[in-house]
């Protein structure tokens, strides 16, 4: 056991989130055996604020498989790393300097997680960007001061204030604060006339993002100049594709980021026509982000699907009423083979006409209906490509 004097730090969540559901297990240091827990798990509300436990520099902030969205900070004066896993989003970028108590991200359940919580750990080293041995127990390595944590988790701010803003009556610079109030530390500056994004506000203080910094500004010194344009992006996605063995499981991942509040997310598994519902679900998010590892993944039981052709489709609607088709993927349970394979024009036989149609799709990008796409996917890998043309040629020659 390595002993040290406890280092004073800031609790990484608001004070009300202090319960520990899974404790650090020192056996993790025996060859970095993943059977043992390398951190502590602290349950918290979705999108609860995550704070830097100690001053340092952000090494990375992004998707790391089972960790979901992971933030890693390096603290040079103690030569240790702290890491914060399963975030729903990050509020900091690699290379940024941080102070103890600074907002760095938001709680979620991304990656391999059964609910919203912070996986908070300390380690000596990184291996290819991943935390690695030796690990330390955050409950004994640090002593915690919660007084400097801004209490913003239940701030009651409204996303209807969201938009593109600029400064108002500012001649030098506008401070970005670490919390709702002028008593909080300044963590950045906005120059006069600069444009920045307001995520939400309460009429007095606004959640702002500018030049990679996320914090808070007083609304007396800002004015809205434009609405945020409707836009959705998808990251960290895993979708069923190719051929799945009958009875096999599949875990869905993915995270929607929307410029506007997401009103609804719906979809799931449909039949070969893309319309007949087989296993579907619907969810109503409360913000601008949505993680598939929760309700969606929990209600899609791929091991119950019988042999056949299926479509996994997901759509979402934002507060502007715009609807986005985010995922539309064909996959097969079993070998997926059908007597119609290759008969793209559905005339009862595979002939040169089908080869011409396939060539038009590959070379000219001709539109295919879902039925044509499935018939043209001869090797059943969920992609119509040159390999299908090779099989088409072999069939015509034979």
C-alpha positions, 0 to 999 in steps of 0.5 A: 500500500502506498501511503501519502498525506491526503491532498485537499481537493473539491468534491467533483459534484454538487454537495447533495450528490455524495452517495457512493454505490460502488467503491474503489477496489485496490485489487484493480492494481494487480495487473489492471484486472478489469474485474475490480473497480478502479474508481468510485461511482457517485449517482447524480441527476442527468446533466448534473454539473461535474467539477475539476477536483484539483487544478491542472490541465485537460489531457482529453475530453471525448468518447472512450468506449466503455467509459462513454464520454471521458474527461482526463485531467493531469495535475503536475504538482501531484503528478497524478491524473483524475478521470471523470467517466460516463459524462453526457457531455463535456464542457472543456477541451484538451489543452485547457487549463482548469482550476479546482471547482471549475465546471468541466462536464455533465453527468450522464450514463454514456458507455457501459453504465446502468444509470446516471452517475459519475465514475471518478478515479485517480491514477499515475499513468495513461496507456494509449490515452487510457487511465492505467495503474497505479490507481488510488481511492478518491475517498482517501487520496483527497480530502474534500472541500465542497464550499467552492462548488457552484450550486447550478444543478437545480438552477431552473434555467430555461432553454427558451433563452437559447440563441446566438448572442453578442455583448451589450455595452461592453467596452473592455471584456465580459467575464465568464464566471464559474457559477450563477453570480459575480462572486464566482471565479472568472474562468474566461473573457468575451471581447466586445462584439464577439458572438457566442452561444447561450444554451439556457438562462434564468433571465439574470444569468446565462449558460454560455459557450465561447472559444471552448469555455463553458460558464456563466455571464450576466444577461445585462451585458448580452443581447440576442442576435439570432436563433440557433439553427436547427441541427442534429448530429450523431456520434458513437453509434453502433448499429446492427449490420450484416448478418446476426446469428439467430438468438444473438444479442446486440447493444445499441450505442449512440448520442444525439447532439442537437442545436435545439431542444429535442422534443422526441426520439422514436424508432427501433426495429422494423420489418423488411418493408421498413414500416412494419414495427417489430420492436419500437420505442419512443422517448421525450428528452429534456435537453439538447442531448440524448444517449441511446444506451438507456431506454433505447438499448434497454427495449431492443431485444435482438436475441428475440428476432427470428430469421429474416430481414430487418431495418433499424431506424431512428428519428428525432424531432427538435423544438422547431418541429424539424424531423431528422432520420438519424439511422436507417440500417438494413440487417439480417438475422440468420443467413438473410438469403432469399429467392429474390436476391439479385432480381432487382427489377422484380421481373421473376429472374436475374438477368442483364437488366438487373446488372444494369440497374446495379451498375447505375446505382454504383456509378451514377448513384441512382435511387433505390427503394428499400426493397431494391436495396435488399435484393441488390445486397447479394452478400448480405453485408448491409452494403450494396457495393462492388462486391455485390456486382462481382456476385451478380456477374458470377450469377449471370455467367453461371 
